[in-house]
Amino acid sequence: MTSSESNKLQILGQIALFSIVYFFSGMIGLEMQSAQTGITPFWPPSGVALAAFVIFGFRLWPGVYLGMGMIAYSVGVPLWVAFISATGSILEVIIPLFIVQKYGFKNSLNSLHHLLLFLIVASTGPIISATLGSLSFVISDMPLNIPIMNMFFTWWLGNSFGMLLFGSSLILLHQHFSQQRFQLPKQSMMLLITILASAISFLAFQNMTGLNSALILNLMIPLVILSSFVVGFAGTLIPVAITSLTMVTLYSGFPAAAGNQYPLGIVFLDIMVLWVITLTGLLVTVAYKERITNIQKDWMSTHDGLTGLNNRFFMENKLKSMCSGLRQNDNGFCLLYLDLNDYKTVNEKAGHQIGDEGLVHVAKILKKSIRTSDFVARWTSDKFIILLPDCPTETSKWIAKTLNAQLAENPFVTNAQIFHLEFSIGIACAHVHDTPAAIIDRADKASHQAKQESSNIVTV
């Protein structure tokens, strides 16, 4: 078998599997149909189709026709009506996806921008299928038991909610598995979320009179928001999925008026509430995740990834600011240039990984030994700089001696090896109209002189 034939068989297998999933998810949605055969406010296949097209591409479109044909045969809807409905189900995904991809949608939900584009697909795409589907019922011989506008809104809601819940869930699952970083939330937290979501769901659907059900479902909003912060997307999608499945399971026991499609019953309102809750949870999750990512990026731009100290970029900018203040206000400061003596022997004897651990050890000592007003940065591999604002020369000497004393009292111990570390420290105190380059150069030369003279500390 050639690679081309193997590829065709693989695609046919994907189409067949997709059509089966489409069929069974459709039968679940039809558990909530009433009044008009084939019309339901809960339609998971739209989310299945959206996720399939996003993940595998548009080549799976024949699976929609196969799945819809099996659904139509099962519920007694004419095949030509199913054909039009399937066409609408394909177009409701392809057209908006094609548009949002022009605006940067990359088939993922990694950012707020991508999520907003996804929400455009989930809210506008179902208008296409609702329009075509409603028209197919109008021109068919099937009796209409509900007004055409009610049919349109019910159709739109079912498909839009299916895309929002099932589409986002499947895309996120694929996204996490494909990036090999899928992690289940803590079992205790997920158990608590599941119990609370189940309790709210049963309480809501046991009170299907008036607005009781919708009001109780609003308790899901704080649960979804809080769990979104704690466990991410799962905190949004799992509670809503539990509520949706509970609604499908208990639907047969609802009062007849609750599922009315004319006038629209409480079930329609409940699903609208769940639509808003899902939307809110997804927005909160992505916005929070993006904010944390931005904070981490800002931190990494000014900190050394290994030691956690400030980095060279931060120190250069801080020195510029200090020198500017020096020229304006004549505030003195001192700079310590610290060079670890013979640190290459640590790397040679124990390896570079142990050498990195030694630098982390040194960084911890530096953090503990300086004043709260001081700034310490990793300058190069085994060299550090400490900025001492408002610090007289004698005080800077005392701080330098304290650093070497702390280093001597806390040798680096690893794998039964002990490394006694020591700094060669150069001290340079700033003058009026000084520049960062000039101060660093003086301190660097002083550190080099200290190393040559074995005096450990030299002040310029």
Order of alpha helices (4+ residues) and beta strands (2+ residues): alpha-alpha-alpha-alpha-alpha-alpha-alpha-alpha-alpha-alpha-alpha-alpha-alpha-beta-alpha-alpha-beta-beta-alpha-beta-beta-beta-alpha-beta
